[in-house]
């Protein structure tokens, strides 16, 4: 279960995004995952091209854009990923807006909205496929850490472990 984070703590986390480099994004998502926010593990897998979900999401994004005549270079991917991180933290800040804190991770619908909004202007996402994935990964409005969905993924403890990181040579800026 996600820890309760105040608006100030969320703003501090948002500052970690910085200019959106892969290292900054990974550090941001690692922090959020350590606070119990499961979506962060999925997003960090994409940033680091990890696990089946991360590499599949990268390939899907590149191929979907390519099918629309848009070539995504490393800078474009970084811009999209930084936009998604900002969309994620801004959604959490929206949850905290009325009470000054939140302990709720984003819903599947919010995840789909963040992905659609971030990619629009670059290419049109395939909402049916992306939405189906988020509905599978999001159970009872809580993102299930990927290692609970995919049996060969590394195990982790959200309270004590960081999300494993690796480099993705096709993603270096």
Secondary structure, 3 states (H helix, E strand, C coil): CCCCEEHHHHHHHHHHCCCCCHHHHHHHHHHHHHCCCCHHHHHHHHHCCCHHHHHHHHHHHHHHHHHCCCCCCHHHHHHHHHHHHHHHHHHHHHHHCCCCEECCCCCHHHHHHHHHHHHCCCCCCCHHHHHHHHHHHEECCEECCHHHHCCCCCCCCCCCCCCCCCCCHHHCC
